[in-house]
Amino acid sequence: MLEIGKTIGIIGGGQLSRMLVISAYNLGYKVAIYSNDGESSASQITKYLTIGNYFDKKKLLEFASEVDILTYEFENISYEILQEIELQFPKKLKPNSRSLFTSNNRLREKEFFNNLGIQTAKYEKISSMDELRRVIFEENFTLPAILKTSEDGYDGKGQHSINDSYDLNELEGLDFSKGYILEEKIHFKQEVSLILARDEQNNIEYFPIPHNIHKKGILHTSSVPNSLSEEINSEIYRIGKKVADSLNYIGVMAIEFFIDKNDKIIVNEMAPRVHNSGHYTMNTCNVSQFEQHIRAICGLPLKHVELFFDCKMRNLIGDDLNYWKDFIEVRNAFLHIYDKGEIRESRKMGHVNFIKESYRDELNEAHDSKESEIWDETLLNELIDGK
């Protein structure tokens, strides 16, 4: 168990790191950030800051030597460097480098799931335009499909929809050297994610599974509880345990799922870190995903998760941030701003957690109708889009 006053190191200075820092402070720890940006979201709230390139092996090893526990907030970092950190500082890095190695390459990730007997979308490795055409026309790969970069893609980046042969013409000149994977597009009725925490004693705690809605490849809302059957929720928990145990995982992880029209559970991808779809936990559970991650990596007892309120989390993307005052005025709408500076299109600037009970009052005042559904997307968006 890591004593209070010790230092947790976090690789990455984004909003996830920022929220981890706050939770660590509340538990009595110091936090050191390694970031490539001195003005990043997390960099602004710690005095222990190292600025450096995420692929600077020497500097990262030096950073690791100065902290008591080391974790990371995103996947686009070098597996080889993390592996070297593990060799030089055993048991300091949590989660382990294997978890990142598995998740930061879509092809490896799919193979990992399939080897565990976990169903994924149909996929093929693609290394050239000729190979893409052959797979589609000669091997009759089911369309529509999505061509994705094997690495470095997130929030819809590096993805190309292929609905018919005309879409292939738009991909002429695409640089295939970075590696691609072609995935069959799943016609799902619901998209959900599992947020779990696992500690060194193999204990696992699960957060309620949110129903997620994406827009333009970016998470828009996450709602709890979901409308899935108890049987489906239990199977998702079982899959999560199989994944976490197989990786000997320590910390919080997220796994995204598609539920198709026949209630078949299909794994989409995983993230070896705290996750955007778990932000609702900050105001609705007895422990947030961020505190639970700090507890897991520091050897503190995990809290048994309880959901106190139904909630819908809404991401504030780009110009959405300009309407922060409207959220401030809503009773029990909990606003979280990331202080990321410049507002840019598709950039996550913050989020707001709407608690169901008080949100009902807000909508009833506006619509004066008992039939209004408080989780209706149109009504929720009126706080922004109605301006």
N, C-alpha and C positions, 0 to 999 in steps of 0.2 A: 504494500500500500504506500503510495507516494505521500510523504508528509507535506502538510501545508507549508507554504513559503518556498517550495521547490519550483523549478522553472519548466514549463511546458513549451516546447518549440513547435511552431506551425509553419509548414512550407505553403506559401500562398497568402496573399493579402486581400482577398476579395471579401464579399459580404458574408460568406459562410465562415470564414476565418474570424471576421469581426464578431459574429454572434457566439462563436466558440470562446473567444477572448472574454466576453462579458460573463459567460457561464463559469469559466475558469476563475475569474476574479472573485465571483460570488462564493466559490468554494475555497478561497484563500491561496490560490496559486499565482505566481508570476507567469507572464507569457512573453515569449520572444517570437517575433515574426520575421520570416525570410520572404522578402517580396522583391519583385523587379521594379516596383514603383513606390517611391517615397510618399506619394499622396494617395495611395490606395485606401480602400474602405477600412481595412483593419490596421493599416500602418498608423492611422491617426489616433489610435486609442491605446498604444503601448509605447513605453520609452525604450524598450529593448527591440531595436529594429536593425536588421541587416538588409542592405540593398545589394542585390546581385542577380546574375542570370540564372535561370532555373536549370541550366545545363553546365554550370561552373562546378565541376566536381570538387576541386580543392576548397572552394568557398563553402560549399554545402557540407563537406566533411568537417570543416572547422566549426560551422554553425552547430552541427550535430554534437560535437564534442563539448559545447558550452551549455547544453540543456540536459535535463534529467529524463524527459520523455519526449519523443518526437512523433508528430502526426502530420497529415497533409489534407488540404481542402479541395484538391482537384487532381485530375488524372494525367494532364498533359505535362508530365515530368519524366525524367529518365529512370527507367527501371534499373538500369545498370548502376546508376549512382545510388539508388536506394539499396540495392543489393550489397554494394560496397559498404554503405553505412551499417547494414546488419552485420557484416563480417567484422568490422572494426568496433562496433558498439552493440553487442548481442542484447536482444530483448528490449532495446530502447525504442525501435521503430514500431508503431502500432497505428493502423493495421500493417501487416507484413508486405514485403515487396511482391510476393507472389500474387496477392490480391490485385494490386495495381497492374502487374504484368498481364493478368487474365482479362481485366476489364478494359484496358486502354487500347485493345485491338479487337475489332468486331469479329474477325474470323476466329481468333483464339477463344473469344468469349462464347461464340456459338458452339464450337467444338467442346468446350468445357461443359456447357449445359447438356449437350447431347450425350456426352460420355457418362453423365450422371442420370441419364434416362429422362431428362427434362425436355419437354417439347418446345421448339422454337419455330419461327417461320422458315419455310424452305429458302435455301440460300446457295449461292455459288460464288467462288472467288473469281474476280475479273481483273486481268492484267493488261488488256488492250481492247481497242475498239473492235477489232476482228473477233476477239474472243466473246465480247458482249453480243455481237450480231449472231455468232454461232450458237451461243447458249439460248438465245431467244428464238431464232428461226429454225435451227436444226435439232435442238434438244427440247423445243417446245416449252420453254420456261413460262410459267403462267403469268400473264399480264392482267392487271397493272402490277408494276413492281417499282422498287425504289433502289437506285444506285447510290451507295454511300461510300465515303472514304473509310478505309479500314481504321484509321486513327485520326485523332485531333478534331473530329466533328462533334459539335454540341449545339443545342438550341436550333436545330434545323440546318446548321451550316454543313457544307460539303455533301448535300443530298440533292438528288435529281429524280423527279417522278418520271416514269416511263409508262405511258398508257397505251401507246401504239407505235407503229414504225416511224411515224412522223416525228415523235419526240426524240428518236435516235439521231435525226439530222441536227438537232440542236446541240448534241454532244460531240460533234466533230471538232477535233482540235483539243479535246480534253486531255490533260496530262495524267496518264494512268500510272506514272512511275511511283506515285505515292501509295498505290494499292487501293483497290475498291472491292466491295462486296455487293452482289445483287440479291435483294431480299424480296420475296413475294409479299405484296401488300395485303395485310390482314383486314378483312371486313369485320371489324369488331363492333359489339354493341356497347362495350364499356372498356375504358382503360383505367387501370388502378395501379397502385404501387404499395409495396411492403417496406416499412421502415422497421428495422430490428436492431437490437444491440446484443452483443455477445461479449462475455468477460473471460478472464484467464481460467476460471473454474468451469468453463463450458456452459454456464448459465446463459439463457437467452430470454430477453424480454421483447415483446412485440407491441408496436403502436397500432391503433386502429387503422384499417386499410382505407385510404382515401380514394374517392372517385375523381379522376383527373380529366380536365379538358384542355387541349392544346390548340393554339392558334398560330399559324405560320411556323410551326415547329417549336414554339415556345410555350411552356406551361402557362395557362391562363388562370385556371382555378383548380383548387383541390377541396373536396367536400367530405366531411365525415358526419355521421356514419354513411357507409355505402348501402346500396340496395341489393347486394349479393346474398345468396343463401348462406346459411351457417356452414353447409358442406363445402362450398367453394372457398369461403374464407379460411376454413380449417385446412384445406388442401394447399392454399397459398402459404399458410404458416409452415406447413410440412416441407414445402419446397424451399422456403427460406432457411429452415434449419439444416436441410441437406447441403445447401450451398455454403452456409457459414461454417458448418462443421468440416466440410471438405477442405476449405481454405484455412482452417484453424484461425479463423478471423477474430480479431479483437477490436471492438469499437462499434460504431453505428454504420450500417450499410443500407442501401436502398436497392430494391429489385422492381423493375417495371413489368407489368403484365397486360396482355390483351385478353379479354373474355369474348369469344365469338358467339354467334347467334345460337350455337348448340351448347353453350356453357362450357366449351372447351377452354382450358387455361393454357395460354401460350406466353412464354417468357420473351420479353423484348430485349432488355439489357439490364445491367446492374451498375451500381456506383459504389466504390469502396470509401464512402464518406457520408457525412450528413447531406441532406437532399432538399431541394426546393419544395417538393411535395410534402415534406414534413414540417413546414413552417407553422402549420396550424397548431402544432403541439406547444408553441410558446405561450398561448393564452387559453388553452382548453384542456390541457392534461396536468396531472400532478407533477410531471417532470417533462422538460422539453427534450427534443432530440439532441440538442447541444449539450445540456447538462449530462444526459445519459452517456454521450460519447466521452466526455471528460471523466466521468465515473469509470467507464469501462477501461480506458487506457491508463488510468492512474491506480487501478486496483481497488477502487471503492465499490461498495455493494451497489448493484443495479437496483433501481426502484421498480417495483411492480407497477406497471402502467395502468392508470385509470383515466377515462375520458369523462370530464365534468360537464362539458357543453357540446352540443352540435355546432358545427362551424363550417363556414366557407372561407377559404383563403383566396384572395385575389391578388395576383401580381400587378405591380405598377410598372408598366413598360414605357420607356421613353417619355413622351409628353404627358402620360397619365399622372406623373409626379406633380404637375402644375395644379392638380385638383386636391392637393393634400388637405386644404382647409375644409373641404366638404366632408372628408372622412373624420376630421377632428370633431365636427359637429354631431356626428352620429353616435348615439349612446351605445357603449360597448362595441364600437368598431375600434380595434386596436391597430394603430399605425406603426410601421417599422420602416424607417428611412435609412438607406445605406450610405449616404454622404459620399457618393461617387463622383461628384463634380459635374462635369459636362453631361447634359441630357442628349442622348443619341437614340436614333430609331433602333428598336429591338433590344435596347439595353435595359437590364433589370435595375430599376432605381429604388425599389422598395416593395413592400407588400402590406396588405391590410387583412386582418382576421375579423370576420363578421360573426358575432355570436348570435345564434339563431333566435333566442327569446327576445332580445332587445331589437333585433333587426325586423322582427315581425311588427313591432310597434311602429317603427319608422315607416314601413311600407303601408301599413293600414292608415296612417295619417295622410300619406300621399295619395292613396288610391281609394280609400274608404270602401273597401270590398273585402269581405271575409273569405271570398273565393280566391283572392290573390295568393299565388304560390310563392312563398318567401325565397325559395331557392331558384326561382325562374331567372334565367340568364339576362333577359331583357330588363327586368326590374332591378337587378343588381347593377347592371351597366348604366342605368339612368343616373347614378351618382356621378358618372364620368361622361358617358356618351350623350346624356340628355342636355348637356350644357350648350 
